Amino acid sequence: MTDQLAPITQGVTVAVPQERAFDIFTSDMTSWWPADHHIGSAPIAEIVIEPRAGGRWFTRHEDGTETSTGYVVVHDRPHRVVLTWQIGADWAYHEDLVTTVEVRFEAEGPDRTRVELEHRDLAAYGEDAETMHETFGAPDAWASTLEHYAAAAGGR
């Protein structure tokens, strides 16, 4: 049943301090986000997460257009960021669709951080919930995205 879908969870460990791990994820997403993971018609120029609750999460494209991904719910540097993911099964932004992506940054030492991502509330996709759960859980989705992040942040 779609209202019982487990969250998608993925994690990586990076060889950087907690603050740096957080900053690379939130302030430098452009450097590591997979180039083919976007909903605009032009390539990515910049991905922006405004560093405050209520801030926007959006992509500015090379042609000057912008596409929204969601909003910042919690910006608790360097511990966690909670974002809405409002991209529908049609890979377009939907104001009325809200799923949640929470990323936690846990120091495992002065220069090592465990990064755990959870994408939940997938029942919001309604009849597409199970398909989207499979999509986000596939190796080329969040797992691959975090591998790109880990490579930019200093490995596993």
N, C-alpha and C positions, 0 to 999 in steps of 0.2 A: 504494500500500500504506500502511496507516495508521501503521506504525512509521516511515515516512519523511516524515511530515507536517512541513512547515516551520513554524517558530514564527510566530505573528502578531506583527508589529512595527509600532509606531506611534510617532510623535514629534511634539513641539511645542517651540517656543522661547518662553520667557516673559521679560518685562522686570523680573525681580527677581533679587537675589543668590541664589547656590546654596543657602545655608542656608534662606532664605525659601521658595524653590521646594520644597525637601524638606519643610519644616514644613507648608506648605499642603497638600501631597499626603498626608502621613501623619497630621498632627495636626488638620487642619481639613477632612477629607474630607466632612464633613456639609455644608459650605458650597457644595460644587460637584458632588457626585455626583448624577447625574440621578435625580429623584424617582421615576421609574417603573422604575428598575433595582434591584429588591429582591425577595426571595423571601418576605417576611412578608405576613401578611394585612392589616396596618395600615400606614399611612404611616411613613416613617423619622422618628425623633426624633433619633437620633445614630448615626454610624458611628465605630467605635473600632478603631484599630490600636495595640495595646499596644506601647510603644517598647522592645522587647527581644526577642532570639532566644527563641522558645518562647511569646511573647505571642500573644494571640488577636486575630483580625480578625473583628469581628462587628458586627451592626446591632441597636440597641435601637429598638423601634418605639413609636409613640405610645400603644399599648395596654399597654405595659410588657413585652411579650414580647421575646425576643432570638432572632436567627437567626445562625448561624455562617456565615462565608465560608471561613475557613481559619486559618492560623497564620503567625507571623513566623519566617522562617528566618534572615534577616540584617537587622539594623537598623544601618546604617553611616552615620549622619548626618555630613555632608550629601551623601555620595556615592551611596549606593544603598540600596534596600530590596528584599528578596526575600520574597515571600509565597506561601503555598499557596492555590490556588483549588480548593475542594472542592465546587463546585456542579455537580450532574449535569445531564445532558441533560433531566431531568424538572424542572429548576430547584428542586431541593431539595438540602440539604447531605448529603454522604456522607462519613463518616469514612474509608472505604477508597478513596476516589477522590482522587488528588493530582495536580494540574497546578501549574505554577509561573508566577508573575507576577514578573518582575524589572523594577524601574524604576531607571534610572541618571540622575543629575543631574550634568551637566558644565558648569562655568562657562565662558562664552564672553566674559566680561568682568566688571567689578565689579557690574553691574546687569543681567546677561543670562545665562540658563541654558537649555541644551538638555536636554530631558527625553525619554528614550527608554524605551519600555515594550516588553517582550517577554513574550508568553504562550506557554509551551512545554510539552512533555510531553503534548500533546493526544492521543497514541496511547492514553493511559490511559482514554479514553472508549470503547475497544473498538469495537464495531460502530457506535457513534454518532460516532466520531472525525471522519470526513470532514464530517458534518453540523455538528458543533460547530466545526470549523475554519472552515467557511463562515460560521457564525453570528458567531463572534468577529471574523472578517475583514470583515464587512459594515459599511457606513458608519454604521449606527446602533448599533454596538457599541463597541469600544475607541476607534475614531477619534472618534466623537461624545463619548464620555466624556472623552477628553483635550481636546477643544474646550471642554467645560464647565470643566475644570480650568484651561485657558489663560485663559479669560475671567475666572475668579476670581483668577488669579495675576497678571494684567497683560498679557493679550494674547499675540500671536504674535511 
